[in-house]
């Protein structure tokens, strides 16, 4: 009887316990509170999606996602870098520079931050700032061929042709098929009055990539030596990219004054009149 009575009491207590729990759960709803680790993991996933949208040209959507990723995890410099790229794609250069400064505060040993800053400084026509940023990045990552190339470009803009060539040489040593650096060596040597070396490097660039720039550069070099070949090369160049008919466009591509003069003389040749007119028509129709 005592045992039976004890069982009754035990069952009553257990029933009361579960009844109380059910009652509490029916009053207080259950919430999932994500941990910091989960938020960080989610932010990285969102950041990757933002980067992919950049690749597909969905710049505005990329910017929205990148902003969200940074809000979820503001202590990851990689997310700030992605946000800066999205901001640059949306022409928000000042905002991008702010994002890069925040990334630098988190991790000052990330070379990508300084390389990205240099591009923005060039947009703001601040080559000295760009040069400082590149040199800082290269101290961290000395064998980055694109950064070496960009530093060479700034020196080319400053008409420091010999130093520019040295940096182009460094970039090509790391990346032998870097035809843009080889092409720009041709630009630099022409301004140094070394037309033979200019020809050599334009030809080498063409052997890697038959691009309009080295084609027209080579044509300008051969204008006096072999006008027929020069005309043939110029026709091919203007067909590939009509923009090279434009003086200002070539200047944006860092063509020096001496090469510009030679090119203008070449493009006035009677055999190129139709090609020049057609190229200008294509530029006007596309703008």
N, C-alpha and C positions, 0 to 999 in steps of 0.2 A: 504493500500500500504506500509505504514511504517512497519506494522507488518509483511507483506510478505517479505519485504526487510531484516528485522531483522532475520527472519527464514532462509533466503538464506545465510546470513553472518554466522549464527550459524552453519549451516550444513557444510559450507565451512571450518570453523575453526575445527570442529570435524573431518572432512575428512582429513584435513591437519595433525591433531594430530596423528590419526591412521596410516596415511601414513608414518609419520616420525618414529613411533615406529617400524613398520614393516621393514622399511629400516635399522634401527639400528640393530634389531634382525637378519636380514639377513647377516649382516657383522660380528657381535660378537657372536661366538658360546657359548652355555650354558654349564657350568661345574658344577658337583656336588662336593662340598668340604665337606667331612665328618667332623663332630664335634669331639672334644676330647672324648665326652661321647660315641659316636658311635664306635670310634676306640678302646676304652677300652672294650666295649661290644664284639666287634669282636675278640679282643685278648684273652678274656676269653674263647670264643667258640673254638678258634684255640688251646688254651692250653688244653682244655678238650679233644679235638680230639687227641692231641699229647699223652696225658695220656692213652687214650684208645688204641692207637697203641702200646704203651709200653706193655700193658696187653696182646695183641695178638702177641707179639714178633717181631713186625716190628720196630726194633730199629733205623735204619737209617732214615726212614720216620718220626718217632717220633721226632728225633733230629732236622730235618729240620723244622718241624712245630713249635717245642718249640722255636727254634731260631727266627722264624718269629713272634711268639706271644710276645716275649721279646722286639723285635724291635718296635712293635706297642705300647707296654705299658711297658716301662722299670721301672716303679715305683710300680709294683705289686710284692711283695716278693713271692707270690704263684706261679707265672709264672717262677721266677728264680728257685724255688724248683723243678718244673716240668722239667725245662731245666737241672738241675743238675742230676735228675734221668735218663733222656735220655742220658746224657753224661756218667754216670756211666755204663749204659747198653751197651754203645759203648766203654767201657774201657778208657774213657777220664777222668781219676781221677783228674788230676791237673786242668783241665778246670772246672770240677764239683766243686772243692773247691773254685775256683774264683767266680763261680755263687752263691755259698752258702754265701760267704763273702759279695757279693752285696746284697743278700737277708737280711743278718744280718744288713747291713747299713740302709736298709729301715725299718725293724722291728726287733729289737733285742729281742722282747718278744715272738717270735715264737719258741716253743720248738723243732719242727721238724727240724729246721735248725741245731741245735746242735747235735741231734741224727743222722742226715745224715752225719755231719762232723765226728762223732766218727767212723762210718763205713769206711770212706775214710782213716782216720788216721791209722786204723788197717791194711788197705791194704798197707799203707806205713811203716808198722811195727813201729808205734809210739804209743804204748799203753798208755803212760803218757798223750799225747795230747788227745787221745781218752777218757781217764778217765775224764780229765778236761771238755771236751765237754759234756760228759754224765751228769756229776754233775751239770753243768750249765743248761742243759735242764731239769733235774729233779727238780731244784729249781722252774722252771716255771710250770712243769707238774709232780708233785711228785708221781702220781699213774699210771705211764706208765709201765705196766708189762714187755714189751720187753726191755725198757731201763734199768730197774732194773736187768733183766736177763743178758743183755750185760755187765753191770758193774760187775755183779757176775762172768761172764766169764773172764774178765780181771784180776780180783783178783785170779781166779783159775789158770790162766796162770802164775801169780806171786807167786803161791804156798801159797797164803794167804787163806787157805782152810776155816778157821772159818768165816772170813769176807765174803767170797764168799757164804757160806751157808746162812748167814743172808740176803743177797740180793735175793737169790733164794727163801727164805721163804717169803719175801715181795712180790715178783712177783706172787707166788702161792696163797698167801692170797687174792690178787686182782683177779687172774684168776686161780681158783682151778683145771681146766683141762689142765694146762700148763705142759704137760708131759715132755717137753725138760728141764724145770727148775728142775722138780722132778728127772729126769734122772741124771742131772748134780750134784744134791745133792748126788746121789749114787757114782759118780766119786770122789767127794770131800771126802766123808766119807771113801772110800777105801784107799785113800792116808793118811788118819788120822788113819789107822789101825783099823777102826771100821767096820769090814766086815758084822756084823749082821745088822747094820743100812744101809749099802750099799745094802745088799740083799733086805731089806724092801722097799727102794726107787726104786730100779730097778723093783721090782714086782709091785709096785704101778704105775710106768710109763707104764709098759706092760698092766696093766688093763685098761688104757686109750687108748693107742696106741701100738699095737703089732709091734713095730719097731725093726729093726735089732740091733740098738745100745744097748738098755736095755736088749735085749735077749742075746747078746754076753757078755754084762757086767755081767748079772746074771750067765751065764754059767761059767765065769771066777771065780766068787765068790764061786760057788758050786763045783769047780774042785776037792777040797779035800774032802768035805762033801758027795757029791753024784755025782760021775763021770758019771754014766749012764744018769742022768738027764742033767748034764752039756753037754754031747755029743749031746743029743737030742736038747737042746736049741741052741747049736752052729751050728748044721746042719740047723736048721730053720733060724737062723740069716744070714748065708752065702747064703742061697737060696733067702732070701728077698733082701739082698744087698751084692754082692760079694766084694765090696770095703773094707769091714771090715776085710778081710783077710790080708790087707796091713798095716804094722806097721806105715808108714808115714801118711796114711789116718786117722788112729785112732788118731795119734798125732794132726792132724789138727782139730779133733773133741774134743781136749783138754783132751785126756786120759793121766793120770799120769804114771810115771815110774813103780810104783808097780803093777798097773793093767795091764800095757803092758807086764811085765814079766810073770804074771800069764796067760795072754792070749796066749802068745807065747808058753808057756809050754803046754797049753791045745790043741793048734792047731797042735802040734807035735804028738798027740795021734794017734795011728795006725787006730783007728776007724774013724778018720777024714781025713785021707790021700787023699782019692778020692774027698771029698768035698772041700778040700783046693786046690787041683790041678784044679778042675772044676772052682772054683771061680777065680783063677789066669788066667785061659784060657779065661773066660768071660771078665775079665778086659782088657787083651791084645787084644782081638778081637774087643772091643768097642773103644779102643784108636787109 
